[in-house]
Amino acid sequence: MNIPAFKLFCDVVRCRSFSRAAAMNGISQSAASQSVSCLERELGVQLIDRQRRPIILTHEGEICYQGLCEILRQFEFMKAGMEASRHLVQGTVRVAAIYSVGLYDMNWAMQKFMADYPMANIRLEYHLPDKVYEAVQSNEADLGILSYPVESRDLNVIPLRREEMVLVCHPDHHLATRQVVQPSQLNGEDFVSFDRELTISRELDRYFRQNHISVRKVMVFDNVETIKQAVELGVGLSILPEPTIRHEVKVGSLVALRLAGCDLKRPIGIIHLHQKVFTPALVKFVEILGGKRDAEEPASAETGSFPGSRQ
């Protein structure tokens, strides 16, 4: 039984690319192609139609893929059980996170995880939301951490928390001295918003419609950090998750204000493949993420639980 070859074949299928699967497994594209060809010769069938781009499976390839995925899942489940029985927390946890969640949480979580479990490590990459989903679905990442996570046929969601959204402005803005801002006071204000393709942008637009608010969207960006920089320059107001602007409020470069009657919250969660086997390292890392509490974070923040080792 050649587990590495089985894994490589499944990675090729998920990525729909020999080159990407080869990079994931630390080998050349030629070596990846030869490995799949060897598997085809051993089985006596063609598994992949190489004339199509992106590549697609033959009928026999579909049967092989489903069978090998189950073999690999059972193999990982066996390994996880053996590690758990010996109380071993080891191996690499691969994480893909959106920028704002990563910058806020990940340094703390990684440091604690590596201090508590020195035989394990973390590989973290930051992406836009679409890329986080893609990384998890192609098995390039074990976990994806992002806002407004969506379950699907292939993906499960572990809720982590819900972050309060607050109005953010420059300290010299005329609203900066108010403790509470009425929705009507936003009318006509310059506003720095999120890219319309992002869920958070659609949620803000819904809030504006429901409260009959009309703002001037002077700039649009796809991430929290750039929006914060624009607000710090006095370009306009914005509405951002409160945890993401704590440092700026502390040093005085931004002011956070409560919006009257506003119940906007940004849900944060973890996505993982439905059939993902949770190793002891994965379980412990999710525990750390779910258990994190800043001194400034409201005690009422909603959090979720993590799954067992078999999913």
Stockholm file with secondary structure:
# STOCKHOLM 1.0

chainA/1-311         MNIPAFKLFCDVVRCRSFSRAAAMNGISQSAASQSVSCLERELGVQLIDRQRRPIILTHEGEICYQGLCEILRQFEFMKAGMEASRHLVQGTVRVAAIYSVGLYDMNWAMQKFMADYPMANIRLEYHLPDKVYEAVQSNEADLGILSYPVESRDLNVIPLRREEMVLVCHPDHHLATRQVVQPSQLNGEDFVSFDRELTISRELDRYFRQNHISVRKVMVFDNVETIKQAVELGVGLSILPEPTIRHEVKVGSLVALRLAGCDLKRPIGIIHLHQKVFTPALVKFVEILGGKRDAEEPASAETGSFPGSRQ
#=GR chainA/1-311 SS CCHHHHHHHHHHHHHTCHHHHHHHTTSCHHHHHHHHHHHHHHHTSCCEETTSSSCEECHHHHHHHHHHHHHHHHHHHHHHHHHHHTTCCCEEEEEEEEHHHIIIIIHHHHHHHHHHCTTEEEEEEEECHHHHHHHHHTTSCSEEEEESCCCCSSEEEEEEEEEEEEEEECTTSTTTTCSEECGGGGTTCEEEEECTTSHHHHHHHHHHHHTTCCCEEEEEESSHHHHHHHHHTTSCBEEEEGGGGHHHHHHTSCEEEEETTCCCEEEEEEEEETTCCCCHHHHHHHHHHHHCCCTTSCTTCCCCCCCCSCC
#=GC SS_cons         CCHHHHHHHHHHHHHTCHHHHHHHTTSCHHHHHHHHHHHHHHHTSCCEETTSSSCEECHHHHHHHHHHHHHHHHHHHHHHHHHHHTTCCCEEEEEEEEHHHIIIIIHHHHHHHHHHCTTEEEEEEEECHHHHHHHHHTTSCSEEEEESCCCCSSEEEEEEEEEEEEEEECTTSTTTTCSEECGGGGTTCEEEEECTTSHHHHHHHHHHHHTTCCCEEEEEESSHHHHHHHHHTTSCBEEEEGGGGHHHHHHTSCEEEEETTCCCEEEEEEEEETTCCCCHHHHHHHHHHHHCCCTTSCTTCCCCCCCCSCC
//
